[in-house]
């Protein structure tokens, strides 16, 4: 007889087996606490010369509590060539941080990506990382990408259709729902229609895509028959696909998720399965928000119905899995629960309509589901909608990411569509997403076999500097003393190498571009010691999974038109757009001789800086430098090249690395060298006795690429390891102060604040000033309270 339970455990004779499943799952989850990252951007797209501002939220576990696991977040800007353009290290405080990427004004247009991850996330895979596509346009004429060639187009593939029986498999004699998804070569859903025929040619089902290439139909497989789908695409092309075979003896699992109050689970055994397993105990495990609820049921009927009360479940992706009497997972079904339990974020302004450049005062009040005030971390972005029109369905938001896409294998098209103005129809369409995607959190095979993968990566709490000490012959030195010195002052840190010569300085905190010096002596006190600095490896970005050939400038035409006007306005008044950063190279302006590598010389500047682009003569590096370096003689003999100052040999440094005295700097390609700096009276306390007669510093054009390799030096090693990135403040004008600048205010991002915090009363407020644009201004606020509750709201006000 069918029976109904409401998300509670029913004690049975098979209790021991059911508890074993729960215990194994609990053990797996406790040893594999996951972290998730989400970035809130100030806007969805940018132009070359802009700054990408973002707030980072890192959560732990299934309840989205702000993480206490990691103290570092890695954020990469990946270019159209699938290579890293910029990398940031952000210090996480209570699971939050913020940063920015300054986009050079020479950046080619295209689809870029921003990737964020902690080292702890690397124990899973790249799929665990946060990745967001970021279109970047260019107000200048089309340019060839920085590599010198346009990126190759990916090979075009035919449209693809996949079929997904509900619960995982087809069973002979049981009418089953079969979902399908049709995508084009870009991974986007496409319209298809077709028929299903059996091996005798009879049509047994017809189907058509209903939403983003997804749809479903019903099929009751018959014994001895096979089935195939004939698919017709919108362009008239066709394809024939064999459907999965059916099990002669089996059981199926379906979920009806249409009701607001409950999810109805139906377990159906076909005749052969029921006769063999009648009255045996099966286990149904419902996993929701980190909690497993087990329902034991006796197969005393071929059809067993169980209702799950949604009020006991967490909002987000839930799973229900049917286990056999022998604890074998038989069927699994994902279903989405929408309990409307997010934070209530109420926004009020002091006026409904404002003037241009007028001050706006905005108040924020946050409450949780119980209508209690909530303290939490939030970020706010205000944009001029006429300049930054947004397809809200296509946005990646805090809710769509943490509640949906982060838990699924595969891509979800327009994820915010399912959270924007929720309707019954959208919830039914969201169920198609559940039917056509796999669950990413865990696999039962690993859980039940207790085969927890060995953790390769441990959480990063603070910064580390690691390396290897060796003899001049390359042999690892055990028990060598290695010192870490900061030229700017502070204590000298010391570590002793292990049996393999490895050393590591832990629990460090320093800003990016901080210079250190490594010194080492062997166990006998000798300083003829080789050092290798070993930067942490950065995972290579995978190729973009989706191709978008749309011209970005046309895709964001309204924004690009404003960017061109803004650029013209800055040029009109002779001021650069934005803030010129050190790493943005302006080719038209000759660099000053206080160049970046000269900081290794301590106080003062290089005596001479040679910019290789200014030397027109040909030949190798020595030919180009001969006669250029003042008071320095270059002596070349077979296999060696030396630079002499006052007749004495100078120390050679390449990209911040002190080289061996035997190093031949003429081996550097002249086109690979950007600058050569002469420091005739260098700081000997940094470079040691080798610098007593001066230092010749070579900075290459590809110096940043050397950071991914082991960097060798002998006796002493200056290094500039990656440190915490210090985010820049978002600038906006204050029009309550007398202004002498009559420049038109064409800002697209009116206000950005990543550090908005509500107090115990759930309140906070802030002020901003409108630009000269008239129309609707869009306020987006996202955040998480101290208990892991999520909140997001969109508010608009008018400027006339």
URPE-V607314 format. One record per backbone hydrogen bond with DSSP energy under -1.0 kcal/mol. CO is the residue of the C=O (numbers start at 1). NH is the residue of the N-H. E is the energy in kcal/mol with one decimal. If there is no record, write none. Layout:
BEGIN
co={CO,CO}
nh={NH,NH}
e={E,E}
END
This chain:
BEGIN
co={12,14,15,16,17,18,19,20,21,22,23,24,25,26,27,34,36,38,40,46,47,50,52,53,54,55,56,57,58,59,60,65,71,73,74,75,76,77,77,78,79,83,86,88,89,90,93,95,96,97,99,101,104,110,112,113,114,115,116,117,120,121,125,126,130,132,134,135,136,137,145,160,162,164,165,167,170,171,176,177,178,179,180,181,182,183,184,188,192,193,194,195,196,196,197,198,202,205,207,211,213,214,214,215,217,219,221,222,226,227,228,229,230,231,232,233,237,239,241,247,250,252,254,256,261,263,264,265,266,267,268,270,271,272,273,274,277,280,282,283,284,285,286,287,288,291,293,295,297,298,299,302,304,306,308,309,310,316,318,319,320,321,322,322,323,324,328,331,333,335,337,344,346,348,352,354,355,358,360,361,362,363,364,365,366,367,368,372,375,376,377,378,379,380,381,382,382,383,384,384,390,391,393,397,398,399,400,401,404,405,407,414,415,416,416,423,424,425,426,427,429,430,431,432,438,443,444,445,446,450,460,463,465,466,467,468,469,470,471,475,480,481,482,483,484,485,486,493,495,497,498,501,502,503,505,508,510,511,516,517,518,519,521,522,526,527,529,530,531,532,533,551,552,554,556,557,558,559,560,561,562,563,564,565,566,567,568,569,570,581,586,593,595,596,597,598,599,608,610,611,612,620,621,622,625,625,629,633,635,637,640,642,643,644,645,648,651,652,653,654,657,660,664,665,669,672,674,675,676,677,678,678,679,683,683,684,688,689,691,694,695,696,697,698,699,699,700,702,703,705,706,711,713,714,715,717,719,724,744,745,748,751,753,756,759,762,763,764,766,768,771,775,776,777,778,779,780,781,782,783,784,785,789,790,791,793,795,797,798,799}
nh={15,18,19,20,21,22,23,24,25,26,27,28,29,30,31,61,59,57,55,137,50,103,101,42,99,40,97,38,67,36,65,60,92,90,117,88,115,85,86,113,82,79,77,75,725,73,96,58,93,56,54,52,107,136,134,78,132,76,130,74,123,124,128,129,116,114,112,46,110,48,148,183,181,179,168,332,247,174,219,166,217,164,215,162,190,160,187,184,209,232,207,230,204,205,228,201,198,196,194,214,182,210,211,180,178,176,173,225,199,243,197,241,195,239,193,236,233,231,229,172,270,268,266,264,310,308,256,306,254,304,252,274,275,276,277,278,280,299,297,323,295,321,293,319,291,288,286,284,282,300,279,269,267,265,263,312,313,337,335,287,333,285,330,331,283,327,324,322,320,318,316,367,365,363,798,800,358,770,768,350,766,348,764,346,374,344,371,368,786,758,784,756,782,753,780,750,751,778,387,388,392,394,417,401,402,403,405,406,407,408,440,417,418,419,420,427,428,429,430,431,433,434,435,436,409,447,448,449,451,452,71,508,505,534,503,532,477,530,474,471,497,521,495,519,493,517,489,484,482,479,501,469,498,467,465,463,724,514,719,485,717,483,481,525,522,529,715,470,713,468,711,555,556,557,560,561,562,563,564,565,566,567,568,569,570,571,572,573,575,584,589,595,598,599,600,601,602,678,676,614,615,624,625,626,628,629,632,644,642,640,637,635,650,633,648,645,696,659,698,657,654,663,667,668,672,701,612,699,610,697,607,608,695,686,687,688,691,692,694,651,679,653,677,655,674,675,703,705,706,708,709,533,531,716,520,518,516,512,746,772,384,382,380,378,762,366,759,364,362,360,357,799,385,797,383,795,381,793,379,791,377,788,785,343,783,781,779,777,354,775}
e={-1.4,-1.9,-2.6,-1.7,-1.6,-2.0,-2.9,-2.2,-2.2,-2.8,-2.5,-2.2,-2.7,-2.2,-1.4,-2.3,-2.7,-3.0,-2.2,-2.7,-2.4,-2.8,-1.9,-1.8,-1.9,-2.8,-1.7,-2.4,-3.1,-2.1,-1.0,-2.8,-2.2,-2.9,-2.3,-2.9,-2.5,-3.3,-1.2,-2.3,-1.9,-3.3,-2.9,-2.3,-3.2,-2.2,-1.0,-2.9,-2.4,-3.2,-2.1,-3.0,-1.7,-2.6,-3.5,-3.4,-2.2,-3.0,-2.4,-3.0,-1.5,-2.1,-2.0,-1.7,-2.5,-2.4,-2.2,-2.2,-2.6,-2.6,-2.4,-2.6,-1.9,-2.3,-1.9,-1.7,-2.6,-2.0,-2.2,-2.9,-1.7,-3.4,-1.5,-2.1,-1.9,-2.7,-2.1,-2.4,-2.8,-3.3,-2.4,-2.9,-3.2,-1.3,-2.2,-2.1,-2.2,-3.0,-2.4,-2.6,-2.0,-3.3,-1.9,-2.3,-3.1,-2.7,-2.7,-1.7,-1.1,-2.3,-2.4,-2.8,-1.6,-2.1,-1.8,-2.0,-3.0,-3.4,-3.5,-2.8,-2.2,-2.0,-2.5,-2.5,-2.4,-2.7,-2.9,-2.9,-2.2,-2.8,-3.1,-3.0,-2.4,-1.3,-1.9,-1.0,-2.1,-2.7,-2.5,-3.5,-3.2,-2.4,-3.0,-2.1,-1.7,-2.7,-3.3,-2.9,-3.0,-2.3,-3.2,-2.6,-3.0,-3.6,-2.2,-1.5,-1.9,-2.4,-2.4,-2.6,-2.2,-2.8,-3.4,-1.1,-1.8,-2.2,-2.6,-2.5,-2.1,-2.9,-2.2,-2.2,-2.3,-3.0,-1.4,-3.2,-1.6,-2.1,-1.8,-1.4,-2.1,-2.1,-1.7,-3.1,-2.3,-3.3,-2.1,-2.9,-1.9,-2.0,-2.0,-1.5,-2.1,-2.3,-2.8,-2.3,-1.5,-2.9,-1.4,-2.3,-1.1,-1.3,-1.1,-2.3,-2.0,-2.2,-2.4,-2.4,-1.5,-1.2,-2.6,-1.5,-1.2,-1.5,-1.2,-1.9,-1.8,-2.0,-2.4,-1.2,-1.1,-1.7,-1.8,-1.3,-2.7,-1.8,-3.0,-1.7,-1.7,-1.1,-3.9,-2.6,-3.2,-2.3,-2.3,-2.5,-2.4,-3.7,-2.2,-2.8,-2.3,-2.1,-2.5,-2.1,-2.1,-2.4,-2.1,-2.9,-3.1,-1.3,-2.0,-2.5,-1.9,-2.1,-1.9,-2.4,-2.6,-1.1,-2.7,-2.8,-2.7,-3.3,-2.1,-2.3,-2.8,-2.2,-4.1,-3.1,-2.0,-2.1,-1.9,-2.3,-2.2,-1.2,-2.4,-2.3,-1.6,-2.1,-2.3,-1.9,-2.6,-2.5,-2.5,-2.2,-2.1,-2.5,-2.3,-1.3,-2.3,-1.2,-1.2,-1.6,-1.1,-1.2,-2.0,-1.7,-1.6,-2.8,-2.1,-2.1,-1.4,-1.9,-1.8,-2.1,-2.3,-1.4,-1.1,-3.4,-2.8,-2.4,-2.3,-2.8,-3.0,-2.5,-1.6,-2.8,-3.0,-2.9,-3.4,-1.5,-2.4,-2.5,-1.9,-1.7,-1.8,-3.3,-1.8,-2.4,-3.2,-3.0,-2.1,-1.2,-2.8,-1.5,-1.7,-2.6,-1.8,-1.8,-2.0,-2.7,-3.0,-2.5,-3.0,-3.0,-2.8,-1.7,-1.1,-1.3,-1.1,-1.3,-2.0,-2.2,-3.4,-1.3,-1.0,-2.8,-2.9,-2.7,-1.0,-2.1,-2.2,-2.6,-2.2,-3.4,-2.1,-2.3,-1.6,-3.0,-2.7,-3.2,-1.3,-3.1,-2.3,-1.8,-2.1,-2.8,-2.2,-2.3,-2.5,-2.1,-2.4,-1.8,-2.2,-3.7,-2.0,-2.4,-3.9,-2.9,-2.6,-2.8}
END
